[in-house]
Amino acid sequence: MKAVNIREAKTHLARLIQKAANGESFVITRYGKPFVKVTAFDAPTTRRRLGFMAGEITVPTDFDRMGQSQIEELYSA
């Protein structure tokens, strides 16, 4: 893990933050001692993909008409 002093961190903050966002954490030192660790906040490890449950769920062909008679009864009264 890279260590940078406070002065260097101030000078190159945007670049360091971009590296942290890409998963390269670093430590900011103060007087030569570790002071804070900078790492991405809730960095996603994997992205969800469409169709990840393909073949595990079936949708009935009459899905859009399910409960139609009960709904018609409720509104016909």
Secondary structure by P-SEA (a helix, b strand, c coil): cccccaaaaaaaaaaaaaaaaacbbbbbbccccccbbbbbccccccccccccccccccccccccccaaaaaaaaaac
